[in-house]
């Protein structure tokens, strides 16, 4: 039943796009190329920037929604939600986060190369990994990097991210990571 509904929805949207494209005397391919794709979903994987006392890595799936109606010049604001797996010293915990993000095209709105940044608040399901403790469940991050639009609907991204709890708890070790992402716009 779920497959049938998915196929029906895909057919409906394809048919609606074709009708809309035909009514404007524009080919479907050109119509789709000119759509503004303001959602993206991606997968990030990262490792610490410096040597740690335990092995650490992060895997993250995120959803980003651009809000072009609030553009400030070339700056495009968005909101990002993510679920990550934080692995440290052979143990794993999960990390749920939400926060604002910003994209700035380097050479105008059609630029394939963009600067990106985000800041998020995180909830860690596990914050004590034995020899590595993050103090408590609430953490904050900020990240900066670059994004390259491979095609209209796909991109690769690099960010440097800093996570800490802002001295809210007894322990406040910062975790700085290099993260690579692959994403799809829709």
Secondary structure, DSSP 8 states (H G I E B T S, - for coil): -HHHHHHHHHHHHHHHHHHHHHHTT--HHHHHHT----EEEEEEEEEESS--SS-EEEEEEEEEEE-GGG-BTTEEEEEEEEEEEEEETTEEEEEEEEEEEEEEETTSTT-SEEEEEEEEEEEES--B-SS-B-SSSEEEEEEEEEEEEEETTEEEEEEEEEEE-TT-SS----EEEEEEEEEEE-
